[in-house]
Amino acid sequence: AIKSAYMAQVQFSMWVTGRDAWYFANYDPRMKREGIHHVVVERDDKYMSLFNEMVPEFIEKMDEALKEIGFTFGEQWR
């Protein structure tokens, strides 16, 4: 199992890459006997639906905020 604090990050990585599963690894040097902890996390359609809805909303709000300060995303590459 993985901490819920990491689940959204892992699921978002799958959303971005289109992968159906993700290898999550965590190392804590205080856990001498366990070493590195790793699990395979499967894609969760509920998370994917949330990202499909929330990411475009975030981008729209970010573009509006940037416009208020006179910045258009992408101009930094020109």
C-alpha positions as CSV (number, residue, x, y, z in Angstrom):
1,A,0.0,0.0,0.0
2,I,1.1,3.6,-0.5
3,K,0.2,6.7,1.6
4,S,-2.8,8.6,0.4
5,A,-0.5,11.7,0.2
6,Y,1.3,10.1,-2.7
7,M,-1.7,8.5,-4.5
8,A,-2.8,11.7,-6.4
9,Q,0.8,12.2,-7.6
10,V,1.1,8.7,-8.8
11,Q,-2.3,8.8,-10.5
12,F,-1.5,12.2,-12.1
13,S,1.7,10.7,-13.5
14,M,-0.4,8.0,-15.2
15,W,-2.8,10.6,-16.5
16,V,0.1,12.6,-18.1
17,T,1.8,9.6,-19.6
18,G,-1.2,7.5,-20.4
19,R,0.2,4.5,-18.6
20,D,-2.1,1.9,-17.0
21,A,0.2,1.2,-14.0
22,W,3.0,3.0,-12.2
23,Y,5.9,1.7,-10.1
24,F,6.0,3.6,-6.8
25,A,9.1,3.3,-4.8
26,N,9.9,4.9,-1.4
27,Y,13.1,4.7,0.5
28,D,13.5,5.7,4.2
29,P,17.0,5.1,5.6
30,R,15.5,4.9,9.1
31,M,13.8,1.6,8.0
32,K,16.9,-0.6,7.9
33,R,15.2,-4.0,7.5
34,E,12.8,-2.9,4.8
35,G,15.2,-1.0,2.5
36,I,13.3,0.3,-0.4
37,H,9.5,-0.2,-0.5
38,H,8.0,-0.6,-3.9
39,V,4.5,-1.3,-5.2
40,V,2.7,-1.3,-8.6
41,V,-0.2,1.1,-8.6
42,E,-3.0,0.5,-11.1
43,R,-4.7,3.3,-12.9
44,D,-7.9,4.6,-11.2
45,D,-10.6,5.8,-13.5
46,K,-12.1,8.0,-10.7
47,Y,-8.8,10.0,-10.6
48,M,-8.6,10.1,-14.4
49,S,-12.1,11.6,-14.5
50,L,-11.2,14.2,-11.9
51,F,-8.0,15.2,-13.7
52,N,-9.9,15.4,-17.0
53,E,-12.2,17.9,-15.3
54,M,-9.9,19.8,-13.0
55,V,-6.8,20.3,-15.2
56,P,-8.5,22.3,-17.9
57,E,-10.1,24.4,-15.2
58,F,-6.7,25.0,-13.6
59,I,-5.1,26.0,-16.9
60,E,-7.9,28.4,-17.6
61,K,-7.6,30.1,-14.2
62,M,-3.8,30.1,-14.5
63,D,-4.0,31.8,-17.9
64,E,-6.4,34.4,-16.5
65,A,-4.1,35.1,-13.6
66,L,-1.0,35.4,-15.9
67,K,-2.9,37.7,-18.2
68,E,-3.6,40.0,-15.3
69,I,0.1,40.5,-14.8
70,G,0.8,40.9,-18.6
71,F,2.1,37.4,-19.3
72,T,1.0,34.9,-21.9
73,F,2.1,31.3,-21.3
74,G,4.5,30.3,-24.1
75,E,6.0,33.7,-24.7
76,Q,9.0,32.7,-22.6
77,W,10.1,30.4,-25.4
78,R,10.1,33.1,-28.1
